[in-house]
């Protein structure tokens, strides 16, 4: 999977999962309305959070095509197949943070 698609799908799944959980609980609150007091900021409690990513990526440069970063996926019991081509492949680890505004629970009408 290309890195950009992995990031996009992961962010959609995380935020969608929060919204799903919010709509299914009957008591308590997920992502309550937090005031920006010194104590909440000091404790790291805010509707703005960072999602930390640490992924291993590969790039495969083939003649006549542009290089794209792909997320390395491991499957238990899965097989790996490949084809021979004139290409150069490189692997590396990327670590980064993406700030997001967590969805607030929608008020019942």
C-alpha positions as CSV (number, residue, x, y, z in Angstrom):
1,X,0.0,0.0,0.0
2,X,1.3,3.4,-0.9
3,X,2.2,5.6,2.1
4,X,-0.3,8.3,1.3
5,X,-3.1,5.8,1.1
6,X,-2.0,4.2,4.4
7,X,-2.0,7.6,6.2
8,X,-5.3,8.6,4.7
9,X,-7.1,5.3,5.6
10,X,-5.5,5.2,9.1
11,X,-6.7,8.7,9.9
12,X,-10.2,8.1,8.5
13,X,-10.4,4.8,10.5
14,X,-9.3,6.4,13.8
15,X,-11.6,9.4,13.6
16,X,-14.5,7.2,12.2
17,X,-13.9,4.8,15.1
18,X,-14.2,7.6,17.6
19,X,-17.5,8.7,16.0
20,X,-18.8,5.1,16.0
21,X,-18.0,4.6,19.6
22,X,-19.6,8.0,20.6
23,X,-22.8,7.0,18.9
24,X,-23.0,3.5,20.5
25,X,-22.3,4.4,24.2
26,X,-25.2,5.1,26.6
27,X,-23.3,6.4,29.5
28,X,-20.0,8.3,29.8
29,X,-18.6,10.5,27.1
30,X,-15.8,10.0,24.6
31,X,-14.0,13.3,23.8
32,X,-15.9,15.4,26.3
33,X,-16.0,19.1,25.9
34,X,-12.7,20.1,27.5
35,X,-11.9,23.6,28.6
36,X,-8.4,25.0,27.8
37,X,-7.4,25.5,31.4
38,X,-3.7,25.4,32.4
39,X,-4.3,22.0,34.2
40,X,-5.9,20.4,31.1
41,X,-3.1,21.7,28.8
42,X,-0.4,20.6,31.3
43,X,-2.0,17.1,31.5
44,X,-2.2,16.9,27.7
45,X,-6.0,16.8,27.7
46,X,-7.4,18.7,24.7
47,X,-9.6,18.1,21.7
48,X,-6.4,18.6,19.6
49,X,-4.3,15.5,19.8
50,X,-1.4,14.1,17.7
51,X,-1.5,10.8,16.1
52,X,2.0,9.3,16.1
53,X,3.1,7.2,13.1
54,X,6.1,5.0,12.9
55,X,6.2,3.0,9.7
56,X,8.7,1.1,7.7
57,X,8.6,2.1,4.0
58,X,10.2,0.8,0.8
59,X,10.8,2.6,-2.4
60,X,11.2,0.9,-5.7
61,X,12.8,2.8,-8.5
62,X,12.1,1.2,-11.9
63,X,13.4,2.5,-15.1
64,X,10.8,4.8,-16.8
65,X,8.6,5.2,-13.7
66,X,8.6,7.5,-10.6
67,X,9.5,6.1,-7.2
68,X,6.7,5.7,-4.7
69,X,6.9,5.0,-1.0
70,X,5.1,1.9,0.1
71,X,4.3,0.8,3.6
72,X,5.8,-2.6,4.5
73,X,3.0,-4.9,5.7
74,X,3.6,-8.2,7.4
75,X,1.0,-11.0,7.3
76,X,1.2,-14.0,9.6
77,X,1.2,-17.1,7.4
78,X,1.2,-15.0,4.2
79,X,3.4,-15.5,1.2
80,X,5.5,-13.1,-0.6
81,X,5.9,-13.2,-4.3
82,X,7.9,-10.9,-6.6
83,X,9.0,-10.5,-10.1
84,X,12.4,-9.8,-11.6
85,X,12.9,-6.4,-13.0
86,X,15.6,-3.8,-13.5
87,X,15.0,-1.7,-10.4
88,X,16.6,-0.4,-7.2
89,X,14.8,-0.8,-3.9
90,X,15.4,1.0,-0.6
91,X,13.9,0.6,2.8
92,X,13.7,3.1,5.7
93,X,11.8,4.0,8.8
94,X,9.7,7.1,9.1
95,X,8.4,8.6,12.3
96,X,6.1,11.6,12.3
97,X,3.1,13.2,14.1
98,X,-0.1,14.5,12.6
99,X,-2.2,16.8,14.7
100,X,-6.0,16.2,14.5
101,X,-9.0,17.8,16.1
102,X,-11.0,14.9,17.6
103,X,-14.7,14.8,16.8
104,X,-17.0,16.0,19.6
105,X,-20.0,14.0,20.3
106,X,-23.0,15.3,18.4
107,X,-25.8,16.6,20.6
108,X,-29.1,14.7,20.4
109,X,-31.8,16.8,18.8
